[in-house]
Amino acid sequence: MSFTRTFKRKNKNGTVRTYYAEVESVRVGDKVFQRYIRPLSIDPEHPKNIPIEPVRFSYLALRLMQDTLKPNDLFEMLEKIGQPVKKEALEKIGINYDFKKKNILNLPLLQEDLKIKNPDRCPICKEYPVRQTTYKRKITTLSGEHIISFKKKYCRYHGLINKETISAIQKICPIKRNFDTKVIIAIGLLRWSFNYQREEIQMLLEGQGIHISTGEISILSEEFLLRFYALHNKHRSRMKKIFKKNGGYILNLDRSAGSGNEITLTAREEMTGFTIDSCIMLSESREYIIPFLRSIRKKYGKPLTVVRDISEEIADSVSKVFPRVSQQVCHYHFVHRLGVIIFKHRYEELQRIILKTKIIARIVALKKTCMDGISSYEKTLIAEHYWITLAIEYVLYPIERKSDYPFVLPYLEVINRITEVLKILKKIVMWNAKHNIGVKVILKFEKYLKKLTEIMEIKVCCNKIRHIQSWFEEIRKELQVNPEFSDKEQNLIPTKVNKNEMEQKFYDMIIKIRDQGQRSGGEYVEISKKIFQNCHDHMDELFVKVKDMNGEEIRIISHNGIEKLNHRRGRMHIRRRTGRTGRDRTTIQMEKYAALLAVFSNIENAEYIKTVLAEIKDFVKDMQDVTGKDILDAKKLIRIS
């Protein structure tokens, strides 16, 4: 326990001044020492320094950085740690502050709910109540804990007469919950928008005096997603009006599968970028796709066109639910599938041959021992060893990161990089020989790389793949699909499709590829025929002319891969939320909340905020008004592992 200690100091003029400090006794072995805590200056009753716990300091620091720290927040915290700021003390230095004025966000109830009248008589028979009981409930709000207490009044004939008051309180703080809706919203936004970890949210709320476990944070953040999904559905009529104003809507369908059998199917409107709905399917079957598409048709009507992937199940389901509606095959998915078909066996063969040599493993081992036994004064040797380390990382990088196969072929890229590094390595070896320097690591690295590039099987296999890759690249560029899938790289600008011109140009290109294959002979004949056949079969679906309800041609984006991009962003955000880079926890959360997070991603759409959410007068009240039935319906979108 701490106590105050006196220190006397003699000044230069001969006077003695008394100083105070807060200390505590600490036992170290057999001895007791006094540990200094803080100075109390010359007046221990009014210290200039106040101790603050790390959790409260972190809270203040974060609020200061976000420019959201209010005077009341600081005063309340100081009061809780036993150092209240008094009004008189502020007035002495010329500061007048109204301590009674509070921020509206800290009120336990909504303004509208506070106006609810507690009736004295039964509204039906006008009789006075025959019995009263006290109703008490503890509710935790953003300003701390509050106890709400009022009389429950009962009519002799009609029972409870002030049901409206109880209903309002249950909306503010749902049954079996201790936290009001504003706490749920705050946790939900911190968790899903700002990617805070549960422990970080816990720390922030602790700074406000709100004690909550990480388990409760998980439950409330899940409830926030469910309520947001229900709120999104509630305002679908507003979205329908926007689509009608735009001359109709273009439906993008995309599916993403996790480690299990279940699949997330997401529907997105192209012109506005709204994610209109999402669902969990046990399998990619018409049994699940058709009901989902029917619900979209019921809510929003028939689309102008549907942009989808190559899936036959989705194509057949769209034809059944939206007959006579054109279907555009996503260019990204088409090119991806074509690459898998033409590269699969040949690329796997190259990978098998390279791994069989075990040279990659030796290069990895060489990197681990590269810097062993180098003294600090051998600057040239140190530089060359560092260069070898960087060269090894450069060569192995394609197979150590997740590749965008088949747009990037990792092991072929390794061979390309080895050829590039060998040119520089040859110059280093020649320089060393000229200066009578022999670096064992350099020679060993050169030996490994030469051996790998001189194997005839690898040479033949690489040449075949490069030839096929040149055809693949022609198709990719013609369909404007970039190898690196990101919003910076992809062509996300809607384009008008001159169907006849583009179709003819594309057809001429695949004819040329087929002719080149026949002239090359051997395997190339079969491969070029596969490319021609796949492209020819989907020609009508690759180039679709779309008109709005007024008959005017509109611009469209020729791929729905933006959903795949959102999926990747979702994974990145979850890694930040979970605080791990490991796959297990990220995958579990991604799969569990994939459908709900797809709809919640609308919060990042400026158009959605401006046209849909802006119509909501009181976001908190609308979130409160979500019924238990709506939440149960939304729970169907949570994947149960």
Secondary structure, DSSP 8 states (H G I E B T S, - for coil): -EEEEEEEEE-TTS-EEEEEEEEEEEEETTEEEEEEEEEEET-TTS-S-----HHHHHHHHHHHHTT---HHHHHHHHHHTT----HHHHHHTT----TT---GGG-SS-HHHHT----SS-TTT----SEEEEEEEEEEETTEEEEEEEEEEEETTTEES-HHHHHHHHHHS-TT-SB-HHHHHHHHHHHHTS---HHHHHHHHHHTT----HHHHHHHHHHHHHHHHHHHHHTHHHHHHHHHHTTS-EEEEEEEE-SSS-EEEEEEETTT--EEEEEEESSS-HHHHHHHHHHHHHHH---SEEEE-S-HHHHHHHHHHSTT-EEEE-HHHHHHHHHHHHHHHHHHHHHHHHHHHTHHHHHHHHHHTTTTT--TT-HHHHHHHHHHHHHHHHHHHHHHS---TTTS-HHHHHHHHHHHHHHHHHHHHHHHHHTT---HHHHHHHHHHHHHHH-HHHHHHHHHHHHHHHHHHHHHHHTT--SS-STTTS--S-B---HHHHHHHHHHHHHHHHHHHHHH-THHHHHHHHHHHHHHHTHHHHS---B-TTS-B--B-S--THHHHHHHHHHHHHHHHHT---HHHHHHHHHHSHHHHHHHGGGG-HHHHHHTGGG-S-HHHHHHT--HHHHHHHGGGS---
